[in-house]
Amino acid sequence: MHIRLINPNTTASMTDKIGAAGRLVAAAGTRISATNPEAGPVSIESHFDEAISAVGVLEEIRRGDKEGVDAYVIACFGDPGLLAARELTAAPVIGIAEAAFHLATLISTRFSVVTTLGRTCIIAEHLLQNYGFAHHCRRVRAAEIPVLDLEDDGACARDRIIDECRRAKVEDGIGAIVLGCGGMADLTDEIREAVGLPIVEGVTAAVKLAESLASLRLGTSKHGDLAFPRPKPFSGRFDYLGN
Ligand code: 2AL
């Protein structure tokens, strides 16, 4: 089974980290590969970044299908391009936010999310509402770190995340915390030990869900709205997408 982790931003060190986190939890016999788009934002921390990154995600899905990938993970906490990706492929596609929310509800009645910058909290809040998880989430919190601080060992990002998780544990009345960025994928064990709560991390959650779906031979439904897009010409620089 080949699972492709798509990091929607173009920072190669984060892509490598996401791949390594996936390999640590993958079953024997599961192949994990990690890619990122050739072009797009180096980090995703706004609606604009998300919109641009979605095109790169969809290009990676097209490439993966030509290579025979069995399941995909979109490894950014806004799940950019998720439904469009599902239209493009018959393989399962899992977003890390939806994966983490699902797993958090199986081990706690209430959870909080700890993400990067305050301005991105609304992205997670919209997803919670759209996915039907809003009642399970007490609060979306920000450690106020830019995403790329997670790539910089000297930036104390880990300590700020742990501080915010400790505040969530004391103030939110929760049983678990969801980490709100793909770049946090290597921090789960340290944060769990420092905070003393179950810490649900989306990349690893999504890998296990993708493995489950693929091994159950459950692919994205091609009946209804997730059917392949209707063939049509695309103009200008998107003409390669047309048929
Ligand atoms: C993210 C993420 O997971 N990757 C990225 O570049 N931005 N999300 C976030 N809330 O910071």
Residues whose N, C-alpha, C, O or C-beta is under 5 A from the ligand:
A	BS01	2AL	N9 S43 I44 E45 A75 C76 F77 G78 T115 T116 T120 V147 G180 C181 G182 G183
